[in-house]
Amino acid sequence: YVTTRGPDGEKRFCPPLEDDDASERTRWARATAKRRRALLKLAAPPPTPSNETFTFETIEVVLPKHQNHMGHTFGGVVMSWMHKAARTCCARHCGCAVDAVRTQGVDGVSFNTGSNVSDHLVFRARATASFDDGGEVKVRAVKRDIATGTEQLINVGYFSFGFFDGRQRFPDVKAPADALARRRMFVARRRLLT
């Protein structure tokens, strides 16, 4: 319950609600049932396209500690959530523990729009390509409006993963041409930096 202070600083308490009226209880029960039906409609997962081998979805709520001085979510927080979704997707796709997966690189990250406090961010990770020494996971971050169910794209990024155990393999995923180009650029950058 919420308390307020009076003009002299004393606490004021709200009186308890009395529900003696049967019609009021009926109206309340109908409204509750309507909200439940609406939530069940929103809770239905989106249809998975047939070309996606493995997908993983997670939802995060933006809290005040995640905002910067402009009132928007820190980019590093969004990147951290994207990495968590990508790493979990990779580990589940490979059937190994999350600790067995190591991040080799991040590529193609673009922030389209921002998010604010109390937004619900949905992270959809999908295994997009497999290579000799690991694989690639694409993560899409969208902002979901809970009232209407509409979504707005916030961020897209590609994460390259490898394994600490040399015997572990990324299951076969047919790599599109752009994934192969990203991989060649990643390998070239790694050679330059080492």
Salt bridges, closest charged atoms under 4 A:
GLU24 OE1 - ARG27 NH2 2.33
GLU52 OE2 - ARG126 NE 3.58
GLU57 OE1 - ARG124 NE 2.93
GLU57 OE2 - ARG144 NH2 3.84
GLU60 OE2 - LYS84 NZ 2.80
ASP107 OD1 - ARG189 NH2 3.85
ASP133 OD1 - ARG183 NH2 2.33
ASP133 OD2 - ARG190 NH2 3.70
GLU136 OE1 - ARG182 NH2 2.93
GLU151 OE2 - ARG124 NH2 2.86
GLU151 OE2 - ARG144 NE 3.14
ASP165 OD1 - ARG167 NE 3.29
ASP178 OD2 - ARG182 NH1 3.31
